[in-house]
Amino acid sequence: MKLKNINPILAAFVVSLFLEGMDAFSAFSIPIPWIGIALIITLYIFNYFFGYDFEFDEIPSLRIWLFYIFSITTIRALSFDNILPEYATTTFSQYISLRLLKLLGFVTTIWAIHLISQYANKEKIVEYIVYVGVIVSLFSLYSYFSYFLELPDFTRSRPGSGGWTQPIKRACSVLRNYGTFREPSFLAVWLAPIVPLIFHLAKKNNYWYFVSVLPLFSLVLTRSLTGIVTVISAFLLTSFIWAIRNKSINFQLLIPIVMILIFSILGNSMSYKFPALDPSMCPPESPDKCNCSLYDDKLDEAKNSESITKSIFTRLTLISSGGIDAFENISFLKNYIVSENLKILGDGLGTSNINYSYQFEELSKQEKDGNVVYRNPGQIVSFNNLYANIYLSAGLIGLFWFLIIIFKLFRKLLNSFNDLNLYLFINIFIVLMMYFFQAEELGFSLAISIGLITLNDKDE
């Protein structure tokens, strides 16, 4: 990659993608990822007013669907009569505006990929995306090993999901790879879709097999069950489809799986559990902070194991035996959706989260030592599920419409199931699977997948 050959438009796209990977940081109280979104939108505005003879005519149904969600959100927001949870960090208008800005950033990211295809072919665009993933992986590995080498970790300035910056170093907690993100699972969700793109490049140049070590090792060190199992499942499924269609085994699709399993074993020697508090500090601290052998159940014990393989695969076994309800957030969501009336149009982005937040407090409350304890009291709660968010925000109409669009994308890939499309199939499968357990908003990863899938091939 020669920097002098990078087009300014392509550079703006790459920088915005990199900023999106700086999830744990803020500048003047503005989250860095939002600056990346603003950069993409600015690129669109600049193009619209100044200049380029370019029209974005791909997937009109997607653009109409996005306009539908935008309209539902705006209409519902105008009639909103609830109050914000006590610890909300923005006003209602700001909160809704940010949801709409994210929606705009999603469609302009797809548009940006089509725009920069005028200056770089598909392969080159994939290469730039992968380089950003490698850089973020390097940052994450530095962050992880800084605790071993007694080096300063990054100063995270953006509040996490609990309303404060995430404490990585905690008594009795296992060290996980947070990297440049607020939570390890966020890093895994961001990194996992990069993996198939790297192995596509490796088909033409073995150099990329060596580079793949960085994101794969970073992914394993997050201990994210969703990220690791989704990548393995995606490559296994694609291998199975390939075998049925071509009556042969594609061993290149099995290489990432083998590498992940190897890194999981090697990672055991690089895991670390922070020591318990000094007994003189207990009480007032809870007993588990003074005795690292205390666990709530087998799942809690596996999650906090110093063995990465046990942390990941024993948890998978325990959760699998418990069914989908073993995922606590999914269980809460299911109970909430069942208790609500059928939503045809939905409550709008953001508004649906606020409505859910009050019900979530009731669904998740527990009684401990005679006191009622709430899981996220006074906070706006995330669904941690894209499909639930679309259903509750845009109704059955919005959800079915979205699934039809996704089905058409998969059909397009399967009709030409070779070369890059093979790995784009894995890429979008990973994204959509992780959206079931983690992120709830239409983000860069899905936008990049859709942009690449709908991009017409150009001559090398």
ABEGO torsion letter per residue (X at the ends): XBAAABBAAAAAAAAAAAAAABAABBBGGBBAAAAAAAAAAAAAAAAAAAGBBBBBABGAAAAAAAAAAAAAAAAAAAABABBBBAABABBAAAAAAAAAAAAAAAAAAAAAAAAAAAABBAAAAAAAAAAAAAAAAAAAAAAAAAAAAGBBBBBBABBBAAGBBBBABBBGBBBBBAEABABAAAAAAAAAAAAAAAAAAAAABAAAAAAAAAAAAAAAAAGBAAAAAAAAAAAAAAAAAAAAAAGBBBAAAAAAAAAAAAAAAAAAAABBBBBBBBAAAOOABBAAAABAABBABAAAAAAABABAAAAAAAAAAAAAAAEAAABAAAAAAAAAAAABBBBAAEAEBGAAAAAAAAAAAAAABBBBGGBBBBABBGBBBBAGBAAAAAAAAAEAAAAAAAAAAAAAAAAAAAABBBEAAAAAAAAAAAAAAAAAABBABBBAAAAAAAAAAABBBBBX
